[in-house]
Amino acid sequence: MLDSLLQIYENFVTNHEILSSFASITIKDGAQILVIILIITYIYMRFIKNTQAEKLVRGILLFIVAAWVFSAVLIALHFEILGQIAQYILTGIMLSLVIVFQPELRKLLVHLGQTKFFNANIFSFKNNSKDEKRTNVIKEITEAVKYCSRVKRGALIVLQKVEDKSLYNEVGTEINADISAELILTIFFPNTPLHDGAMVIHNDKILAAGVLLPLTEDPKLSWRYGTRHRAAIGASEISDSACIVVSEETGDISIAIDGILRKYEDITSFRDDLEKIIGNVAQEKIDNMFFQNLLKIRKKQK
């Protein structure tokens, strides 16, 4: 029995062309393999990790590896027909991943398609009064959010890093007005035509209101979050936008970035993070506290 197993192992190693080719791998081949591994790792960490597709990806990768090994063993044992069938099935499964991971691929393409993807700040004011405008934007948004929280008025505000009119072309009303607390409160006043949708802001302008955002499909999200919170998380998952939410039931203030929702206990901490998001503070002076808090929240959601 042992001799038979050893013979099978020797045949597998000596006859299988894939395994025999490992001995001829050069430094150049190793470097290319390393680059591929780094690209796959980046895509996984940036677009798949901590999403609803993470467990599915792990399962599919395990199945692909197992199917590849199984087909290799069949071919090594001279069951060429079964081995070829297994490889054809494996190829079909890999092609079907385009459909299975359509939301994640869409998120990746949206990020790659944004021309200002590498900008550090949400807003990029182009005139000499940029600091004054940023300060005014922060002040007006903070006042409006503070009031909405106090009176428990629901609100959803999207801060766009790169202007994307496709977000409100189909559903939403274009406004293109200067930012003011009074206008924000008027738009979110109960029973007005635009109060249920999202407001979209870019630079120092309110671009649109009454916008319908895509809802997150994260199954791990608590049932306590309503439509506004799910829309904020969903929009932040597929773009570089930051989404501010005020709960209509509790008055709680939250910000969603990269699919992660952070709740604020007071208006001061909210304003501090809003300054960092908008870019009112010099980039080299921004500490990592905001992102450390997001990481803690991410760990709690697991």
FENSUL-V186036 format. One line per field, one symbol per residue. phi: phi as a letter, one per 30 degrees, with the letter a starting at -180 (. if undefined). psi: psi as a letter, one per 30 degrees, with the letter a starting at -180 (. if undefined). Layout:
phi: ???
psi: ???
This chain:
phi: .dddddddddddddcddddddddcdcddddddddddddddddddddbceicdcddddedddddddddddddddddddicddddddddddddddddddeddcedddddddddddddcecddcdcbdccdcddddddddddddddddddeddchcdabbccddbdbdddbddbkcdchbddbdddddddcdeidecddccccbbhcbddabidccdddcddddddddcdddddddddddcacdcccbcdddcidcbbcbhicccccdbdddddeddddddjdceedcddceedddddddddddd
psi: eeeeeeeeeeeeeefkfeeffefgkleeeeeeeeeeeeeeeeeeeefekglffeeeeeeeeeeeeeeeeeeeeeeeggieeeeeeeeeeeeeeeeffeeeheeeeeeeeeeffjfhegkelelikglfheeeeeeeeeeeeeeeeeeeeeghkkkjkkjkekkjfffgeejlkkehlkkkeeeeeeegkkglfgffalkkkkbgkjellgkklkkkgjffkkffkaeeeeeeeeefeglglkkkkkkfefgkklkkkhgkkkkkflfeeeeeeeeeefgfkkeffklgeefeeeeeeeeef.
